[in-house]
Amino acid sequence: MENTNRSYSLVQRLRLMLWAMFLVPLLAGVAFFLLYSSRSLHQETHRDLSATLSLQKQFIEYWVTERTQDIDYLASDPRVLSLSAEGLSHLLAGTLRASPGFDDVVYVDESGHTRVDPGHPPGLDVSDRAYFHAAREGRSFVSEVLTSRLTGRKTIIVASPVRDAHGRFRGLVFGSVPLDTLLRHLQSMYSESTSRTFLLDARGALLSPPVNPDKPGGRPLRSLQAGDAVFDRATARTTYSGIYRDHDGQRVVGAYRWVLNDRWLLVGEKPETEIMLLHAGILGLPLGIAALLFLGFGPMALRLARSLEGPVRRLEEHSRKIEGGDFDVECDPEPLPSDPQEVRRLNAAYCLMVDRVRDTLDTMRQASLTDHLTGSANRKHLFQEGPRLIDAGLRAGQPVSLLMLDLDHFKTINDTHGHAAGDALLAAFAESLEHQVRQSDIFARVGGEEFAVLAPNAGQEAVLELAERIRTAVAALAVPFGDKTLSITVSIGAATLDVVQGVDRASGRRNSLEALLAAADEALYEAKKNGRNRVESHAPIPAPARS
């Protein structure tokens, strides 16, 4: 009987052993790398998406808060009720020019009808709107996305109630913010990426086109609803969105963030295939190493995994600080020479995005405290910094003074030569004052043609000298405009907060600023009544004692 047992030579056995020594570590190493790397890449992508959405969430909420504060400041201004319809229209128009983002600012009376609207005819009934009911109950309000009855555009309404001196409801002031204005800001801070983010309302309706757009050949996204994985996980408040199939059936890694007290939903997604393709080069590295070094593949694969883990952990720690609101934390320094190229590119793109967001927020913070036409401080800056300067003066036992300035016959210039001429005069006036005031003074535009100068460590005599220098300099202005030369004069009211030496009078500094403004305004009224182009002074105001 023929022996069917196959006998292997020593060389064949050695070859088999060598192949086993090569293939077993190779396959084990590749399997380990694929399992570890795919999970790590999914988590890394989820962290990046979460960090991006957190930045966008904080940007949206900061931007909406800024607009709400603008409307709250305006609604608390007593001139809203004291001015004539024409005067109030000028005040609203000035606010519209000074506050970025609004396309209309409107006063609505207590019956729910628009009373003063610089951009549209008055009389529109908004008494059925939720923001009117909220204002009547004494609450500021940020609306859902509405369709404007005047323009047909998607709009967010920011409203604040107006009350008289007795606290009675006298209507509201609202500003309308076109949704596409907010979306343009949102898109400008988004770095290049194969991922996309989109904004939905709480019901899942799409508010913004995806950034980036829909993939070629896919169904356009219109809304999400129950049954869509990310929408179900978001409504259930699942912590980790993870991998799921999107509305087009493609496997994606996704994350979400609720915005504005769960009114809006930000969703970010990245296709799983693009994640793996982006990191395909990393997989080639251990394969090459395993082909050259049979038994060394395992330790080298582990070192490679650690080389990925280090920079990813650094990005994760930085993104957590960003999520916590610490935008001043420096981005990760240059990657180590041992880091893979893909990790270097990821680090560079992430740092670029953080820098863009930080620059955008810094620009917005500065713009919110600056009058864009004149470059001077605005009313908000005066009310933020003024109490601090008054407090320092009171603690040091030094007087603090304030000037209220109003350009004479400014409305006549606007009516005769147009608003461009008025803007040119305002800019020239502000530039002239910048040369007269001290660096320690606050020079702010507080109304259309009204300005204030808060002068710490300046008594009545010193501030009257400053006022007279300003009045003389303004009277000498000659502003070329087209084929004309324009001139202007200014009326000035001065008031001084007098401090008794040796008495701690640091309390009530906010009321002190309001008292200075009221006293200087009375003196300004006297200057207007007595012929304009002059300086009038209010009697010194005693500083408030500590209660």
Long-range contacts (C-beta under 8 A, 24 or more apart in sequence): 18-294, 21-294, 21-295, 22-290, 22-294, 25-290, 25-294, 25-295, 25-297, 25-298, 26-287, 26-290, 26-291, 26-294, 26-297, 28-298, 29-286, 29-290, 29-297, 29-298, 29-301, 30-286, 30-287, 30-290, 32-298, 32-301, 33-283, 33-286, 33-301, 33-304, 33-305, 34-283, 36-305, 37-279, 37-282, 37-283, 37-305, 37-308, 38-276, 40-305, 40-308, 40-309, 40-312, 41-275, 41-276, 41-279, 42-242, 42-243, 42-253, 42-272, 42-275, 44-312, 44-315, 44-316, 45-195, 45-253, 45-270, 45-275, 46-240, 46-241, 46-242, 46-253, 46-254, 46-255, 47-315, 47-316, 47-319, 48-195, 48-315, 48-319, 48-346, 48-350, 49-195, 49-197, 49-253, 49-254, 49-255, 49-268, 49-269, 49-270, 50-255, 50-257, 50-268, 50-319, 50-323, 51-319, 51-322, 51-323, 51-350, 52-190, 52-195, 52-197, 52-268, 52-353, 53-197, 53-255, 53-256, 53-257, 53-266, 53-267, 53-268, 54-257, 54-319, 54-322, 54-323, 55-189, 55-322, 55-353, 55-354, 55-357, 56-186, 56-189, 56-190, 56-197, 56-257, 56-266, 57-257, 57-258, 57-259, 57-266, 58-325, 59-185, 59-186, 59-189, 59-357, 59-360, 59-361, 60-182, 60-186, 60-259, 60-260, 60-264, 60-266, 61-259, 61-260, 62-361, 62-364, 63-101, 63-182, 63-185, 63-364, 64-142, 64-156, 64-158, 64-260, 66-364, 66-368, 67-99, 67-101, 67-102, 67-158, 67-175, 67-177, 68-140, 68-142, 68-158, 68-160, 69-380, 70-95, 70-99, 70-102, 70-158, 70-175, 70-368, 70-380, 71-105, 71-140, 71-158, 71-159, 71-160, 71-173, 71-174, 71-175, 72-140, 72-160, 73-379, 73-380, 73-383, 74-105, 74-160, 74-173, 75-160, 75-161, 75-162, 75-172, 75-173, 76-160, 78-165, 79-447, 80-107, 80-162, 80-173, 81-162, 81-164, 81-170, 85-115, 85-116, 88-116, 89-116, 89-118, 90-411, 90-448, 91-447, 91-448, 92-116, 92-117, 92-118, 92-173, 93-118, 93-448, 94-447, 94-448, 96-175, 97-372, 97-373, 98-371, 98-372, 98-373, 98-378, 98-445, 99-175, 100-367, 100-372, 101-175, 101-177, 101-181, 101-182, 102-175, 102-176, 102-177, 103-151, 103-155, 103-176, 103-177, 103-178, 103-181, 104-150, 104-175, 104-176, 105-173, 105-174, 105-175, 105-176, 106-173, 106-174, 106-175, 106-176, 107-162, 107-171, 107-172, 107-173, 108-132, 108-135, 108-171, 108-172, 108-173, 108-174, 109-170, 109-171, 110-136, 110-169, 110-170, 110-171, 115-171, 120-150, 124-149, 124-150, 129-157, 131-157, 131-159, 131-172, 131-174, 132-159, 132-172, 134-159, 135-159, 135-160, 135-161, 135-162, 135-169, 135-171, 135-172, 136-161, 136-169, 138-163, 138-169, 142-260, 144-201, 144-263, 145-179, 145-201, 145-207, 148-176, 153-178, 153-179, 153-180, 154-178, 154-179, 154-180, 154-207, 155-179, 156-182, 179-207, 179-208, 183-208, 185-360, 186-211, 187-211, 188-356, 188-360, 189-353, 189-356, 189-357, 189-360, 190-353, 191-349, 191-350, 191-352, 191-353, 191-356, 192-349, 193-270, 193-349, 194-270, 194-271, 194-274, 194-278, 195-268, 195-269, 195-270, 196-268, 196-269, 196-270, 197-266, 197-267, 197-268, 197-269, 198-266, 198-267, 199-259, 199-264, 199-265, 199-266, 199-267, 200-224, 200-231, 200-264, 200-265, 200-267, 201-263, 201-264, 201-265, 202-262, 202-263, 202-264, 202-265, 204-228, 204-231, 204-265, 207-264, 215-248, 215-250, 215-271, 218-248, 218-250, 219-247, 219-248, 221-247, 224-267, 229-254, 230-254, 230-256, 230-267, 230-269, 231-265, 234-258, 234-265, 234-267, 243-272, 278-342, 279-342, 281-340, 281-341, 281-342, 282-308, 282-340, 282-342, 285-340, 307-338, 307-339, 307-340, 307-343, 308-340, 308-343, 310-336, 310-339, 311-335, 311-336, 311-339, 311-343, 311-346, 311-347, 312-343, 315-346, 315-347, 315-350, 318-350, 318-354, 319-350, 322-354, 327-354, 327-357, 327-358, 327-361, 328-358, 331-355, 371-444, 371-445, 373-423, 373-426, 373-427, 373-445, 374-426, 374-427, 374-429, 374-430, 374-445, 375-427, 375-430, 376-430, 376-433, 376-434, 376-443, 376-444, 376-445, 376-451, 377-442, 377-443, 377-444, 377-445, 378-444, 378-445, 378-446, 379-444, 379-445, 379-446, 379-447, 381-442, 381-444, 382-442, 382-444, 382-446, 382-452, 382-454, 382-513, 383-513, 385-442, 386-442, 386-454, 386-513, 387-509, 387-510, 387-512, 387-513, 388-509, 389-440, 389-442, 389-454, 389-456, 390-454, 390-456, 390-497, 390-509, 390-512, 390-513, 390-516, 391-506, 391-509, 392-456, 393-456, 393-457, 393-497, 393-499, 394-497, 394-499, 394-504, 394-505, 394-506, 394-509, 394-512, 394-543, 395-504, 395-506, 396-457, 397-499, 397-500, 397-501, 397-502, 397-503, 398-456, 398-457, 398-499, 399-457, 399-458, 399-459, 399-460, 399-496, 399-497, 399-498, 399-499, 399-540, 400-454, 400-455, 400-456, 400-457, 400-458, 400-496, 400-497, 400-499, 400-512, 400-516, 401-454, 401-455, 401-458, 401-459, 401-460, 401-462, 401-463, 401-494, 401-495, 401-496, 401-497, 401-516, 402-452, 402-453, 402-454, 402-455, 402-463, 402-494, 402-495, 402-496, 402-497, 402-513, 402-516, 402-517, 402-519, 402-520, 403-452, 403-453, 403-455, 403-463, 403-466, 403-467, 403-470, 403-492, 403-493, 403-494, 403-520, 404-450, 404-451, 404-452, 404-492, 404-493, 404-495, 404-517, 404-520, 404-521, 404-523, 404-524, 405-433, 405-450, 405-451, 405-452, 405-453, 405-470, 405-490, 405-491, 405-492, 405-524, 406-449, 406-450, 406-451, 406-490, 406-491, 406-524, 406-528, 407-449, 407-488, 407-489, 407-490, 408-488, 408-489, 408-490, 408-491, 408-528, 408-532, 408-533, 409-488, 409-532, 410-448, 410-449, 410-488, 413-486, 413-488, 417-481, 417-484, 417-486, 420-481, 421-481, 421-484, 421-486, 422-449, 424-479, 424-481, 424-486, 425-477, 425-479, 425-486, 425-488, 428-477, 428-479, 429-474, 429-477, 429-488, 429-490, 432-470, 432-473, 432-474, 432-477, 433-470, 433-473, 433-474, 435-473, 436-466, 436-469, 436-470, 436-473, 437-466, 452-517, 452-520, 454-513, 454-516, 458-496, 459-496, 459-498, 460-494, 460-496, 460-498, 460-537, 460-540, 463-494, 463-496, 464-494, 464-535, 464-537, 467-492, 467-494, 467-535, 468-535, 471-533, 471-534, 471-535, 475-533, 489-532, 489-533, 490-533, 491-524, 491-527, 491-528, 491-532, 491-533, 491-534, 491-535, 491-536, 492-523, 492-524, 492-527, 492-534, 492-535, 492-536, 493-519, 493-520, 493-521, 493-522, 493-523, 493-524, 493-525, 493-526, 493-527, 493-535, 493-536, 493-537, 493-538, 494-520, 494-523, 494-535, 494-536, 494-537, 494-538, 495-519, 495-520, 495-522, 495-523, 495-537, 495-538, 495-540, 495-541, 496-537, 496-538, 496-540, 496-541, 497-540, 497-541, 497-543, 498-540, 498-541, 498-542, 498-543, 499-543, 500-542, 500-543, 503-543, 503-545, 504-545, 504-546, 505-543, 505-544, 505-545, 505-546, 506-546, 507-544, 507-545, 507-546, 507-547, 508-544, 508-547, 511-544, 512-541, 512-543, 512-544, 515-541, 516-541
